[in-house]
Amino acid sequence: MSSLVQHLQAPTSIPKTLISIFSFPFSPPFLSTISISRRTLPCSALRTTHDRHEPSHKLDHHEFSDTDNEDENEELDVNALEQEAKEAVEAYSTSLSHILTIDDEKNDIKQTAKRHKRGKIGANNVRIPDNLLPRVAIVGRPNVGKSALFNRLVGGNRAIVVDEPGVTRDRLYGRSYWGDREFMVVDTGGVLTLSKSQANVMEDLAITTTVGMDGIPLATREAAVARMPSMIERQAVAAVEESSVIVFVVDGQAGPSAADEEIADWLRRNYSDKCVILAVNKCESPRKGILQASEFWSLGFEPIPISAISGTGTGDLLDLVCSGLQKVEEPNNIDEEEDYVPAISIVGRPNVGKSSILNALVGEDRTIVSPVSGTTRDAIDTEFTGPDGQKFQLIDTAGIRKRAAVASAGSTTEALSVNRAFRAIRRSDVVALVIEAMACITEQDYKIAERIEQEGKGCVIVVNKWDTIPNKNQQTATYYEQDVREKLRILDWAPIVYSTAIAGHSVDKIIDAASEVEKERSRRLGTSILNQVVLEAVAFKPPPRTRAGKRGRVYYCTQAAIRPPTFVFFVNDAKLFPETYRRYMERQLRTDAGFSGTPIRLLWRSRRRVGKDEGKAQESK
C-alpha cells in the first residue's frame, strides 16, 4: 500500500499497452461536459496526453469494432455513475438476501420493528449502554414458559421456544421498553430442586447420554451429564444476583408443584431485599386466569395471571416491573460515535470450543462448557471491552451440523439452534470460525466458510485446542496453515489464530485480529488510488479477446459501499470479463490496496449505446 501511494505521488507516464487498452485514440469529447469543480474523473478513466497522437501510441483502428468506437464517444457523467453504483449495490444486496434465507427471519423482523416502535414512545432517545441498564431476571422450573415470556418482552424470537423441558441453558439478555423506561431482561434455564433424583433431573431437562457423545469415554460422559444440572442452575443464580426485579414464572394450567414451592422458599430466604413478581403463565382466558392464579397464593407472593403467547396480562406485569426498577440517569459522556459496536460471532461445528473461547475472553463462566455436544442452544450475546477500550459484542452460537444430520435426528431444538447460528452470522461484523486442531477440516467447515463469504462478513480462522498437537516445532504452524489454506480456499484472505481456550492461551489474539479485520472491512479506498490500481492491473494483464476480436474495456471504477468493501466497474460489456479475469482483478486489489480478513465484492456494469437498449445498464457479478 505504501509503495502504491509513493508511486502515485511521483510523476508517472502511461505505458503504451495501457493506452491501447484503457484509453482512447483521440481526446474524448465528454471532457468538456464534466464540471471539474464538482467532480473529476480519475486518471485511469480520463487521462489524456498529446503523446497519444504520436505514431508509437496510436491505436490500430482495425483493433476494435465500430461498436467499440461508438461506445467510446458516449459521454460519462461521474455523478450519475456514482449514483448508479449505489443502486447496483442495493439491488445486489436485496437479491442476495432473498437467496440466503433463514427460517422464521421474516417473523422476527416484524417483531423487532414492533419493539423499536414501542421504544420510540418514550422521551428517552439516547441509547444507554447495556451494562448501565437495570436487569430483570425470569426464573422458574423447566417448561413453564420463561423463554416465551422473554420473547414477548424483548420482541422477536430471540430465545428458542419448544414444548419440551430444558431447552434454555445459558443466560440470554435482551432490551425491553415500557413507556419511557428501558431495562434488560434475562432469560434463564429451569431452576432444579435438590429433592429430585438424578434420573428425574435428567428426564426433566431432556438430557441425553447418547446423542453427541460419540468418541467420549463413558466415565467422562457420565461426569459431564451429571454436572449439567448444577451448571444450568448456577447460570440462573448469577442472573438473579445481578437483577433488581425477579419474575418468578409458574404454570397456571398445571397448578402449584413441589418444585414451585421450593423455588419460592429459596427466593424468600435469599432475596427478600429484591422485588419478586409471581407471574402465573398460560392463563389465556381472563376469566379462568383469575381462578388459576388464585391457587398460587400459597407460595407467599401475589400472583398475576398472564399469557406469554397471547400477551394477556403482560401490560400489568410490565407496570409492576417498572415500579420495582430505579430510574436510570442518562450518562452525559456518551459519544455518538460509540453507538457502533462491532459484533463478533463465534461459529463452528459442535464441540470445537466456542463457549470456552467466550468464557476465556470475558474472564467468567458466561456460558456452560461441557463435553456434551450441543450444550449451547441459543445465540448468547455478551458485551466485551478490549484492552484498548474498544467495545465488542461477542456472540456465542450453537454448533452447526450438516443439514442432513439435523434432519435425521428429528430435533426441533437443534434445527432452531442452527437457525440462530446463521442469524448470528448475519448480524455480526466479524466471524470467528473455530476449528479443532486435531480434527481434519471437513466439508461442513467449508460450507460454514462459504456462508460467511456469501454474507459478506469479515472472518478470523481460529485453530483451537492447539495444545493437543503433539511434537510441535517451528514449522508446524506453517504446514498447518498451508493445509487450512488449501481446504478453505474460499477464505484464503482470512487471518489464522492458534489458541488453547481452556487454558486461556492466545485468546486475546482473536480480538486483536478481529479488530484489524473490522478496520479493513470499514475502509474506503480513494477513487483516484482505486482507478490507478485498476489501470496498472489492466496494463499488466489486459482482458482476453474474444474470437471476434472484441476486448473488454474499463471506463470507470468506484467503491460504492463498505462492510464489505464493494467496487463497481463500469465497462463496455460485462460478458467480456470472464470469471478468471475477475478473480485476477480481486487479487490485484488485495495485493495493492490490502483488505485483509474481509471479502470484497466486484460488480460489473455494462455501458451500452442508448439506441441499442434504451440507455439501460446491465449488471453482472
N, C-alpha and C positions, 0 to 999 in steps of 0.2 A: 504493500500500500504506500509506504514512504517513497519507494523508488518511482512509483507512478506519479505521485504528487510532484517530485523533483523533475520528472520528465515533462510534466505539464507546465511547470514554471519556466523551463528552458525553451529557447526558440527551437522550433521543430519544422521540418519540411514534410510534406505528404509524399509517401512512396508512390512510385509510378503505378504499381499494381493497384494501389488503393484508389487512385484517381479513376482508373478504368472500371472499377467495381462500384465504388461508393459515391462518386461524384458525377458530373455531367460534362459533356463535350463542349459546353458553352456556358456563359453566365446565365444562371436561372432567372427567368423573368419575374418570379414571385418575390425576389429580394426587395423590390420596390414597394410591394404591397404590405409588408410587415412593419408594424410600428416598433422601431428599435427601442424607444423609450419605455414601452410596456414590457416587451419580452423579445428576445432574440433567439434564433435557432442556434444550437451548439455547433461547434466547428465541424463535427463529423457529418452533419446534415447540410450545412450551408457554406462550408469553407470553399472559397473560390480564389484563384490566383491567376495572374496573367500567364503563368507558366503553362497553364492548361492548353493554351492555344499554340504552344510550341509543338513542333512535329513529334518530338520524343514523348510528349504527354497526350497526344491526341488519341481519341478512341477510334477504333476501326468501326466505321458505320455499318459494316456488314456483321459486326459482332452481335448486334441486338436487332430485334424485330421492330417493325413500325409501331407495334403496340407499346414497346418499351419506350420509344421516343415520345409517344403521345402521353404516356404516364409521367415522363419527366417534365412535360410542360404544365402539369397540374399544379395549381397554387396550393401551398401548405399554410394553414393558419395554426400557429403554435397554440394559441389559447383553445382553439377548437379541438386540437389533438389532445391536449391535456384533459379537457372535459370528456372527450371520447374514451380516453384511457380509464378514467374513473368509472365511467358507465360500464366499460368492459369488465373491470374488476368486480363491480357489484353483480353483474349478470353471471359471471363465473362463480362467485361465491354462492349465489342463490341456487344455481344448478347443482353445485357440489353438495349443498345442504340437503337437497332432495335425494341425492344418491346415498349419502351417508346417514340414513335414517336410523333412529333409535326408538325402540318401543316405548310407548307412554310419554314421549317427549312433548307432543302437542298438548296433551292434558296438563303436563307440568308447566308449560309456558303460560297457559291460561290462568292457572292457579297463582303463578308468580306475578302475573300482571295484576290480578286482583289484590294481591298482598301489597304491591307497590302503590296501587290506587288508594288502598286503605291507609297506608302510611303517610300519604301526602295530605291527609285530612288535618293532621296535627300542625301546630305552629312551628315546630322544630324542623327546620330544613337543613341543619348541619348534621352530617353523618358523624356520630360519636363512635370511636373505636370500640371493637367488641370487648376488649378487656376492661373497659370502663363502665359497661352496661351492667345493671343488676341481673342476677340469674334466677331462674325459676326451674326447679327440678321436678320431673314427673317420675314417680316411683309407684311400685305395686308388684304384686305377684305376677308370674308369667301369664300371658294370653288374656289380659283384661282390657286391652285397647289403648295402651300407652302410646304406641307409635302412631296409631290413628289420630289420637288427640294432638300429638306433636305436629303431624302434618296439617291438621286443622288450624293450629295456632300460627305456624310459620308460613303456611301457604305452599302448595306444590306437593310433590311426592318425594320428599327428602328421605324419609325413613321407609324401609321395606315393611309392608303390611300384608301378612299372610295368616290365614286362620290355622295357625299351629303355634305351639309354645316355643319359647327360647330363640326366636328369630333375632331379636336385638341382643347384642352382647357388649359392645363398646358404648361410650358416651357419644351422643350426637348432638351438636349445637346448631341452633338456628335463631335468626332475629324474628321478633314478633312486635307488632304495633297494636295499640289500642288507644284511640283518641290521640292525645299529644304525648302519650307515654310509649317508650321503647325499651325492650328488655330482651335478654337471651333466654331461650327455652332449651332445656337439656333433657334429651330422651335417654333412658337407661334400660338395662336388661332387667329381667324379672328377679326380684329380691327373693332369695331362698330362705327356708327355715331349717333350724337345727333338728327339729323333731322328725324329719323325714329320713328314711334310709337312703343309702347311696343309690340303690336301684330305682327308687321312686324319683329321686332327683334327676337321674339320667332320663327317665321317662318324661318328666315334666319339661325338661329342656330340649328334648328330642336330640340328644347327643348320641351319635352312632359310634360304635367301636370298630367298624369295618371300613366304611366309605372314607377315602382319603388317607388310609392308614397303610397303604402298600409300601413295603420296604422299611417300615418302622418296627423295631423289635417289640415283642409282646410286652415286656416289662415297661419299656418307655411308653408304649401305647396306653397301658392301664394307668400309669402315673399321670400322663397328660390329661386323660379323660377325668381322672379323679380331681385334678386341680381346677378344671374348667369352672365348676360352680362357684368356688371361692373367688376366682378371678373376676367373674361377672359381678359378684356381689361387691367386690372392692371398687369396681368402677361405679356402681350405684352409690356407694357410700361417699366416694370422692365428689360425686355430683351434689349430694345432699350437703356436704360440708361447705361447699363454695356458694351455695344458693341462699337467698334471703327468704324465698317462699317455696314451700313444698306442696305439690299437688299429689295427693295420695289417691290413686285410681283403684276402684273396685268394680266388680262385675255385678250389675244390678239384676241380671237375669239369673245368675247362679246363686245369688244371695250370699250372706256372710259365711266365711270359711275360717278354719283354724289358722290358715296362713295369713288371712287378713287381720285376725286378732293379734297374732304375734308381731306383724309389721306395725300395727297401731301402737302396741305396747312398746316396741323399740323406738318409735318416733317420740312418744311421750317421755320416755326415760332419758333419751339422749339429746333431743332437740326441742325442748319445751320453750326455748327462747326464740324459736323461729315460727313464722306463720305457716300453719298446716291447714290445707283445704282438702276436705274429703269430697272427691268427685265420683258419683255413682254413675258409671258409664252404661251404655247400651239401654238407655231409657228413651226409646224412640217416641213412645206415646206420652204426651204431657200428663194425661190423667193417670195412667198406670205408673208413670215415673215417680209421682209423689208417694204412692204406696210402696214401690220398690225401694225408694230411698229411705223410707221410714224404718226399714228393717236394719239399717246400719247405725242407728243411734247408739247401739251397744258398744261401738268402737270408741266412743268418747269424743267424737268430733261431729259438727253439724253437717249432715250430708246434703249435697246439691245434685239433683238429677240432671244428667247431660246425655247427649248422644254425639260422639265424636264423628260419626259417619254423616248424620244429617245436620249437625250443628245446633241442635236443640239445647238450650241452656248454656251454651258457651259464652254468650254475652254476659250473663250474670257471673259466670266463673271468672271472666276477664276483669270484671269490676272488682271482685274480691282480690284477685291477684294484684291489680294496680294499687288497691288500698293498702296492701302489705309491703309495697316497694317504696323505697325512699326516692325522692326527686333527685335526678342526676343533673348537676350543673354542666352547662356546655363549656368545654375547655376553650380557653382564649388563644392557645398557641397551636391550633390545628391549621396546618398548611394545606391549601387546596391541592397542591401537587402531590401530597401524600395520600390522596384518595385512591390513587392507583397502586394496588399492592399486587405484585406478580404472584401467580398461583403455580405451585409445583405439585404435580400429581405423581404418585409413586405406583407404578403398574408393573405387571409381570405375571408369570404363571404361578399357580399356587405353591406355597411353601418355599419361596426363594428368599424370604427375609425382609419383606416390605415393611411389616409392622415393627420389626426390630430396628430398621433404619429410622423410622419416625420417632420411636422412643429414644434412640441414641441422639438424635438431633435436638429434641426438646428437653432431654435430660430427666424424663419421668416416664412412668408406665402409662402413657396416654392411651394405648391400645393393648389388647390382650395378645400375648405372644405364646404360641403353643405349637408343638409338632403336628397337631391335628390340622390336616389340610382343610382350607375353607373356614378357618376361625373367624376371619373378618368378613362381615356381610355388607354393611353399609359403607358408603364413602365418607370417611372421617376427616373433617376439616379442622385444622389447628393453626393458630397464629404463631409465627416464629419470627424472632428478631435476630439477625446475624450479628457477628462481632463488630461490623462497621456501622451498625444501626439500621441497615436495610431490612424492611419488613417483608415477610413472605407468608403466603397462605399454603400450608402443606396439606395435601390430600392423600390419605391412605386409602387404598382400594382393595377389593376382593380379588383373589386370584382368578385369572381368565383362562378357562379350559377351552378345548375345542368345542365348537357348537354341537357336533355330533355326540360328544361325550356328555354334554349338559342335557341334550335332548333324551339320550338313552337313560340317563339317571332319573329323569322324570321329576326333578326337584324344582318346584316353582321358585323357592327361595334362591337357589343358585342362579337360575335364569335372571331373576331381578337383580341379583348382586352383580352379574356381568354387565347388565344394562347400566347400573350405577357406575361401574368402572369406565365404560365407554363415555358416559356423560361427564365423568370427571376429566377424561382426556379432553373433551370438547371445551370445557370451561376453564382449562388450565392454560398457562402460557408456556411452561416448560414441562416436559415429561421425563421423569427418571425411569428408564426401562431397566428393571432389575433382572439379572440372570444369575444363575448359580454357577460358581466357578467349576465345580467338579462335574456338573451336568452338561451334556452336549447341547448346543443350540439346536432347537427343534423347529419344525415347521410352524408351530404355534407362536414361537418367538418372532419369526419372520412376519406372520400375519399381524401381530400386535405392532411391530415396527412399521408395517405397511399402513396400518390405520393411523399411526402417529404422523406419518408423512402426508397422508391424504388430508388429515385435519389441519395441516399447516402449522404444527406445533414444534417449538424447539425441543431438542432431545439431548439427554445425557445418558450414556450407557453405563450402568453400574454393575460391575462384576463383584457380587457379594460372596461372602464366605471364602475369601482369598486365602485364609489361613489353612484351608483344607487341601490346598495344592501341595503335594509332597516334593521335597528336593528342589525347592525353588533356587534359581540363580539369576544373574543379571540379564540373561537372555529370555527368561520365562515370560515376562510381560510382553516382550517384543513378539515372540512366537504366538502368544495368546491373542494379541491384538491383530496379527495377520489372519488368524483363524476367524475372529469376530468380523473383521472387515470383509472377508471372503463370503461368509454365510449371511451377513446382514449388509449386503451391498447397497440396499436402499437407504441405509443410514451411514454411508461412508463419510459424511460430513460431521457426524456427532462425536464429541469427545468421549473418552473412556476413562472411568474412575474405578480403581480397585479398592475394595473396602472389606472390613470384617465388622459388621454392625453389632454383633453380640458382644464384642469386646470394645466397641467404640473407636476402632482404628480407621482413620482416614474418612470418616463420615462427613467431617467438615469440608473436605474437598468436593463433596457433592454440591453443597451450597455455593462454594466458590465457582465451580464450573457452571452451575445453573445461572448464577448472577451474570457471568460473562456471556452466556448464551442469550439471555434476555436483552442485554445491551446490544448484541449483534442483531437480534430479531427486531429491535426497535430503531435501528439505524437507518437513516435516509441518505442515499448517495446523491451528490450534486449532479445535476443534469449534464453539465459540461464534462465532468470527470467520467460519468457513465457513458456518454457518447464517445469519448476518447478511448475508453476501454473497448467498446464495440468496434470502433474504427480500426484499432490495432488488431483485434481478433479477426475481422473480415480481411484485413490486409495480409495477415499471416496465413489464413486459410479461407479462400473465397468459397461461397456456396457452390455446390456442384451444378453442372449444367444438365439440362435435360437432353434427350435425343434430338429434340428440335432446335437445340442451341440456346434455349432460354435459360436465364440465370436469375436467381433471387437478388433483390436489392433492398437494403435497409435505408429508409428515408429519415427516420427519427426514432429515438428511444427515450423513455421516461420511466421513473419509478413512481407508480401510481398509488402504492399502499405500503404500509409496514405491518408487521405482525401477522403473517410473514411478509418479507420483502417481495413485492410483486412488480415486475417490469413488463411494460407493454412495448412491443416492437411494431412499428408501422412500416410495412414492406409492400413491394409491388404485388406479390402473390404469396400467401402463406403456404400454398401447396408446394412451392419451390424450395422449401426448407424442410428436409427430411428429419426424422427423429434423431438420427446420428449427429446431424449438424446442430440441432437444438441442444443436445447434451454437450456438445463441444462448446457452445456459447455459454452454457451454465458453468462448465469447468473454468472457462476463461474469466467469468465474472468472479468466481470464488478465488481464483489464483491472484487476480489483480486487485480485487476490492474486499476480500475477506468473507464475511457472513458465515463464520464457523458456528456449527451447532444448530443452525436453523435451515429449514427448507426454503428455497426460493422458487417463485413461480414466474414462468415466462409465457406471456400471452402474445400471440402473433395476429396482427390485424392487417388485412389486405386493403390496399388503396386502389379502387377501380375507377375507370372513367365514368363520368356522370351519365353519359348517354348509354352506357352498356348495362349498368344495373341500378340506374336512378340514384346514384350517389351514395348508396349504402355500402358500408364496410362489412366484410365478413370476418368472423373471429375464429381463430384456431388456437389450440394449445398442444 
